[in-house]
């Protein structure tokens, strides 16, 4: 299942907003989408709406969104999910719903037939128009048996191969700073926490204990899986070494794999994850003891002493990777809000590559649709222009959307100019110096004496070198 389009009407700043998540050449849903926009244009809100759309649609209504129309693709079939809040219709248009319930699921009778995308509401005098629209949709409605099958196909259940993760930009309090030694958890908590593996997860600094608990669970699960593998009848006549080698080939250790990912980040700061000296919990009250160390001195660096950017980055990546680790994920959604917070720019150039790598499942497949919001042009440059959705205000202070312009991999400064639409990237002092530079060029054309020309050229060279102005 992947989302193709979303249409929101009458919700906060979204008076009439359509979001297209498809490849313009193929019409297929995109694997990754990047939201760009000024503060207040609703990037975080859209991520929340998407989260509830994906996770709650089969079981509950979106009471907080008056009108929501979503086009999704499940395997090779396109479906439309329509949710209407009856209070919205009554209060805004004096209309009551003429069908049972507030939710419709329908699909075109012909695969390539497009349905009327935008529903137009009028006043109570136009009620017939609304009835006709609903009647038009009625021929696409699934019967009760098909609806049940469809609901089951998109429902996110415990212990399933479905996974939805949302990571907000900030939390109410920074729990990372409260780690005096290790995140608070123990073996007993881990053994009881994942008896039923939940499909939905929130990744934030408030969830650091859940991340550490998950690591302990994965360590103990591997130990149990090995005992079961070792006791199989076909392995009874094999040496212990052979059985262990066979098991290790398809069951990697979570801490070893995590160290590979973390050390690519930590190495830039002269640090490393000390997986060799990690101590796994044995007693129910034991915690996982695994630390970051200085590469040269091997001195332990407390987690709360790491820089804010590095700490946020490795915990976010580690938590997400652990949720995918050695699991089959047939349907995944990852929603990230401003993941670049507090990171130095050199960490960002391979950001998308890193995230696409950590969301591969045990079969090496990536079946996750990724949505992110960002203010950083370095991250935005890692998306195709049609994968970038820019949110902006129209003349009525309502949010509208458009697609990006700059090609993937473009200079971030070009992204700032073309997609963020920042026409001047220099400060006022730099702009003043540019004006002075232009004046010098004019003076040079009119200078007569050799001495005046040399003086002007010298000044131009100095300014051009300082500000990287084109000498032409």
C-alpha positions in Angstrom: 0.0 0.0 0.0 1.3 3.4 -1.0 -0.4 6.8 -0.9 -0.9 8.5 -4.3 -2.9 11.6 -3.6 -4.4 13.4 -0.6 -7.1 16.1 -0.8 -7.9 18.1 2.3 -10.8 20.6 2.5 -11.7 23.0 5.3 -9.1 22.1 7.8 -7.0 24.8 9.5 -4.9 26.6 6.8 -5.9 23.9 4.2 -9.0 25.4 2.6 -8.6 23.4 -0.6 -5.3 21.5 -0.7 -4.4 18.7 -3.1 -1.1 16.8 -2.7 0.2 14.6 -5.5 2.6 11.8 -4.5 3.0 10.2 -7.9 5.7 10.1 -10.6 4.5 12.4 -13.4 5.9 10.1 -16.1 4.5 6.8 -14.8 1.6 7.7 -12.5 3.0 5.3 -9.9 3.2 6.4 -6.2 6.5 7.7 -5.1 8.8 5.9 -2.7 9.9 9.2 -1.0 8.5 12.6 -0.7 10.0 15.8 0.7 7.9 18.7 2.1 9.4 22.2 2.0 7.7 25.4 3.2 7.8 28.4 5.4 7.1 28.1 9.1 3.3 27.8 9.6 2.5 26.3 6.2 1.6 23.0 7.9 4.3 20.5 7.1 4.1 18.9 10.5 0.3 18.9 10.4 0.4 17.1 7.1 2.7 14.4 8.5 0.2 13.9 11.4 -2.7 13.7 9.0 -0.8 11.1 6.9 0.0 9.1 10.0 -3.7 9.0 11.1 -4.8 8.3 7.5 -2.5 5.3 7.3 -2.9 3.9 10.8 -6.5 4.6 11.7 -8.5 4.6 8.5 -9.8 1.0 8.6 -11.0 1.4 12.2 -12.0 5.0 13.0 -13.0 8.4 11.6 -10.8 11.4 11.2 -13.0 13.6 13.4 -10.3 16.4 13.3 -10.3 16.6 9.5 -13.6 17.7 8.1 -13.1 16.4 4.6 -10.4 13.9 3.5 -10.1 12.1 0.2 -7.1 9.7 -0.2 -6.0 7.7 -3.2 -4.0 4.6 -2.4 -2.5 1.8 -4.3 -2.7 -1.7 -2.8 -0.7 -4.2 -4.9 -2.0 -3.5 -8.4 -5.3 -1.8 -7.6 -6.1 1.8 -6.8 -8.6 2.6 -4.1 -10.2 5.9 -2.9 -10.8 6.5 0.8 -13.3 9.2 1.5 -14.0 10.5 5.0 -16.5 13.2 5.7 -17.2 14.8 9.0 -21.1 15.2 9.2 -20.7 18.2 11.5 -18.7 20.0 8.9 -21.3 19.5 6.2 -24.1 20.6 8.6 -22.4 23.7 10.0 -20.8 24.9 6.7 -23.4 24.0 4.2 -26.5 23.0 6.0 -26.3 19.5 4.5 -26.8 16.1 6.0 -25.2 12.9 4.7 -27.6 10.8 2.5 -25.7 7.6 3.1 -25.0 5.5 6.1 -21.8 6.4 8.0 -19.1 9.0 7.2 -16.7 6.8 5.4 -16.6 5.4 1.8 -14.1 3.1 0.2 -14.4 2.8 -3.5 -12.5 1.9 -6.7 -13.0 2.6 -10.4 -14.8 -0.1 -12.3 -12.2 0.3 -15.0 -8.6 0.3 -13.8 -7.6 3.4 -15.7 -10.8 5.4 -15.1 -10.3 8.4 -13.0 -13.1 9.5 -10.7 -14.1 13.1 -10.0 -11.3 14.2 -7.6 -12.7 17.3 -6.0 -16.1 17.3 -4.5 -17.8 20.7 -4.8 -20.1 21.7 -2.0 -22.7 24.4 -2.4 -25.4 25.8 -0.1 -28.5 24.0 0.9 -30.1 25.1 -2.4 -27.6 22.9 -4.1 -28.3 19.8 -2.1 -29.3 18.0 -5.3 -25.8 18.5 -6.6 -24.3 16.8 -3.6 -26.7 13.9 -3.9 -25.8 13.5 -7.6 -22.1 13.5 -6.7 -22.6 10.8 -4.0 -24.8 8.8 -6.5 -22.0 9.0 -9.0 -19.6 7.6 -6.5 -22.0 4.9 -5.5 -21.3 2.7 -8.5 -17.7 2.5 -7.3 -18.5 1.4 -3.8 -17.2 -1.9 -2.7 -19.8 -4.4 -1.4 -19.6 -5.4 2.2 -17.5 -8.5 1.5 -15.0 -6.6 -0.6 -14.9 -3.8 2.0 -14.0 -6.4 4.7 -11.3 -7.9 2.6 -9.9 -4.4 1.7 -9.9 -3.3 5.4 -8.0 -6.4 6.4 -5.5 -5.8 3.6 -4.5 -2.3 4.9 -5.1 -2.7 8.6 -2.0 -2.5 10.8 -2.2 -5.4 13.3 0.1 -6.6 16.1 2.9 -9.0 15.0 2.3 -8.2 11.3 4.6 -7.3 8.5 3.2 -3.8 8.5 5.1 -0.9 10.1 4.4 2.8 10.5 6.9 5.1 12.2 6.5 8.8 12.9 9.3 11.0 14.3 8.3 14.5 15.3 10.7 17.4 15.2 10.6 18.0 19.0 9.2 16.6 22.2 7.9 18.2 25.4 11.2 17.5 27.2 14.6 16.4 26.2 15.0 13.0 27.9 18.5 12.6 26.3 19.9 15.0 28.8 18.6 12.9 31.7 20.7 9.8 30.8 23.2 9.8 33.6 24.6 6.5 32.4 22.4 4.4 30.2 18.7 4.6 29.1 16.5 3.3 31.9 15.3 -0.2 31.2 16.1 -3.9 32.1 15.8 -7.4 30.8 12.4 -8.0 32.5 10.9 -5.0 30.8 12.2 -6.1 27.4 10.9 -9.7 27.7 7.4 -8.4 28.5 7.3 -5.4 26.2 7.4 -7.2 22.9 5.2 -10.2 23.4 2.9 -8.5 20.9 5.0 -6.4 18.5 3.1 -3.2 17.8 2.8 -1.9 14.2 3.0 1.8 15.1 6.0 3.6 16.7 6.9 7.1 17.7 10.6 8.0 17.5 11.6 10.8 19.8 13.9 11.6 22.7 11.0 10.7 25.0 11.1 7.2 23.6 14.8 6.5 24.3 14.0 3.9 26.9 11.8 2.1 24.4 14.8 2.0 21.9 17.1 0.5 24.5 14.4 -2.0 25.5 14.0 -3.0 21.9 17.8 -3.7 21.6 17.6 -6.0 24.7 14.6 -7.8 23.2 16.4 -8.3 19.9 19.5 -9.7 21.6 17.5 -12.1 23.7 15.3 -13.1 20.8 18.4 -14.1 18.8 19.6 -16.2 21.7 16.2 -18.0 21.9 16.2 -18.4 18.1 19.6 -20.0 18.2 18.5 -22.5 20.9 15.6 -23.5 18.8 17.7 -23.8 15.7 20.3 -25.9 17.6 17.6 -28.3 18.8 16.2 -29.1 15.4 16.5 -32.7 14.4 18.4 -32.0 11.2 21.1 -30.3 13.3 21.7 -33.0 15.9 24.6 -34.6 14.1 26.3 -31.4 13.1 29.1 -29.9 15.2 28.4 -26.9 17.4 30.7 -24.8 15.2 28.8 -25.7 12.0 25.4 -25.0 13.5 26.6 -21.6 14.8 28.1 -20.7 11.5 24.9 -21.6 9.6 22.8 -19.6 12.1 25.1 -16.6 12.0 24.9 -16.3 8.3 21.2 -15.5 8.3 20.9 -14.0 11.8 23.3 -11.1 12.4 23.8 -9.5 15.8 21.9 -6.3 16.3 24.8 -4.5 18.1 27.3 -5.5 15.4 25.1 -4.2 12.6 24.2 -1.1 14.7 27.9 -0.3 15.2 28.5 -0.4 11.4 25.8 2.3 11.0 26.7 4.4 14.0 30.4 4.3 13.4 30.0 5.9 10.0 28.6 8.9 11.9 30.7 8.8 15.0 34.0 8.4 13.2 33.7 12.0 11.9 33.8 13.1 15.5 36.7 10.8 16.5 34.3 8.4 18.4 33.1 4.9 18.0 30.5 2.5 19.4 32.4 0.0 21.6 30.5 -3.1 20.6 33.4 -5.4 21.6 33.0 -4.5 25.3 29.2 -4.4 25.4 27.6 -6.4 28.3 24.4 -8.2 27.6 21.9 -8.4 30.5 21.6 -11.8 32.2 19.5 -11.2 35.4 16.0 -9.7 35.0 17.1 -6.5 36.6 20.2 -6.1 34.3 20.4 -3.4 31.7 22.3 -3.5 28.4 25.7 -1.9 28.9 27.0 -0.5 25.6 28.9 2.8 25.3 30.4 5.3 23.0 34.2 5.8 23.4 36.9 8.1 22.2 38.7 6.3 19.3 42.2 7.3 20.4 41.9 7.2 24.2 39.1 4.5 24.5 37.7 6.7 27.2 33.9 6.3 27.6 31.8 9.3 26.5 28.5 9.6 28.4 25.5 9.7 26.1 24.3 13.0 27.7 27.8 14.5 26.9 27.5 13.9 23.1 26.7 16.8 21.0 23.0 17.4 20.5 23.1 16.8 16.8 25.1 13.5 17.0 23.1 12.2 19.9 19.7 12.9 18.2 20.9 11.5 14.9 22.3 8.2 16.2 19.4 7.5 18.5 16.8 8.3 15.8 18.7 6.1 13.2 19.3 3.4 15.7 15.7 3.2 16.8 14.4 3.1 13.3 16.9 0.5 12.2 16.1 -1.7 15.1 12.4 -1.7 14.2 13.3 -3.1 10.7 16.1 -5.4 11.9 15.8 -9.0 10.7 12.0 -8.5 10.0 10.0 -8.8 6.9 8.3 -5.5 6.2 5.8 -5.8 3.4 4.1 -2.4 4.0 6.0 0.4 5.7 5.6 4.1 6.2 8.2 6.4 7.7 7.4 10.1 8.5 10.2 12.3 9.6 9.8 15.9 10.7 13.0 18.1 10.4 15.5 15.3 10.8 18.4 17.7 10.2 18.1 19.4 13.6 21.4 20.4 15.1 23.5 18.5 12.6 26.6 20.0 10.9 26.2 20.2 7.1 28.8 17.5 6.4 26.5 14.9 8.0 23.7 15.7 5.6 25.1 15.0 2.1 24.5 11.2 2.4 21.4 11.6 4.6 19.0 10.0 2.2 21.3 7.2 1.3 21.7 6.4 5.0 17.9 6.3 5.7 17.1 4.2 2.6 19.7 1.7 3.8 18.4 1.3 7.3 14.7 0.7 6.2 15.6 -2.4 4.2 14.0 -5.5 5.7 15.5 -9.0 6.3 15.1 -9.8 2.6 16.9 -6.7 1.5 13.7 -5.2 0.2 12.5 -1.6 0.7 8.8 -1.5 0.9 8.5 1.7 2.8 7.1 5.0 1.6 9.1 7.9 3.2 7.7 11.3 3.9 9.9 14.0 5.4 9.7 17.7 6.1 12.8 19.9 6.0 14.2 23.4 6.0 17.5 22.2 4.7 18.5 22.6 1.0 21.2 19.9 1.3 18.5 17.3 2.2 16.0 18.7 -0.3 18.7 18.3 -3.1 18.6 14.5 -2.6 15.1 14.3 -4.0 13.9 14.5 -7.6 12.0 17.8 -8.3 8.7 15.9 -8.6 9.4 14.4 -5.1 9.6 17.8 -3.6 6.4 19.4 -2.5 6.6 23.1 -1.7 3.9 24.5 0.5 3.2 28.2 0.3 0.5 30.8 1.0 -1.8 32.1 -1.6 -3.3 35.6 -1.7 -6.1 34.5 0.7 -3.7 33.1 3.3 -4.5 29.5 2.4 -1.8 26.9 1.8 -1.3 25.6 -1.7 1.3 23.3 -3.1 3.7 23.1 -6.1 6.5 20.8 -7.2 10.2 21.5 -7.1 12.3 22.8 -10.0 15.9 22.1 -9.4 17.2 18.6 -10.5 18.3 16.0 -8.0 21.8 16.6 -6.8 21.7 20.3 -7.6 23.8 22.8 -5.8 21.9 23.6 -2.5 22.2 27.3 -3.3 20.2 26.6 -6.5 17.6 24.8 -4.4 17.4 27.8 -2.1 16.8 30.0 -5.1 14.5 27.8 -7.3 12.5 25.9 -4.7 12.7 27.8 -1.5 12.5 31.0 -3.6 15.0 33.0 -1.7 16.2 35.5 -4.2 19.0 37.0 -2.2 21.2 34.5 -0.3 23.6 37.2 1.0 23.3 39.4 4.0 22.8 43.1 3.7 26.6 43.7 4.1 27.3 41.4 1.3 24.6 43.0 -0.9 26.1 46.4 -0.2 29.6 45.2 -1.1 28.1 43.8 -4.4 26.7 47.2 -5.2 30.2 48.7 -4.5 31.7 46.0 -6.7 29.4 46.9 -9.6 30.2 50.6 -9.1 33.9 49.8 -9.4 33.4 48.0 -12.7 31.6 51.1 -14.0 34.5 53.3 -12.8 37.0 51.0 -14.5 35.4 51.5 -17.9 35.7 55.3 -17.5 39.2 55.4 -15.9 41.8 57.1 -18.0 45.1 56.9 -16.1 47.0 53.7 -15.6 47.4 54.4 -11.9 43.6 54.8 -11.5 42.9 51.6 -13.4 45.4 49.6 -11.3 43.9 50.9 -8.1 40.3 50.0 -9.1 41.4 46.6 -10.3 43.2 45.9 -7.1 40.1 46.8 -5.1 37.9 44.7 -7.3 40.2 41.7 -6.9 40.2 42.0 -3.2 36.4 42.2 -3.0 36.0 39.5 -5.6 38.3 37.2 -3.7 36.6 37.8 -0.4 33.0 37.4 -1.7 33.6 35.1 -4.6 32.2 37.6 -7.1 32.6 36.8 -10.8 35.4 38.8 -12.3 33.6 39.0 -15.7 
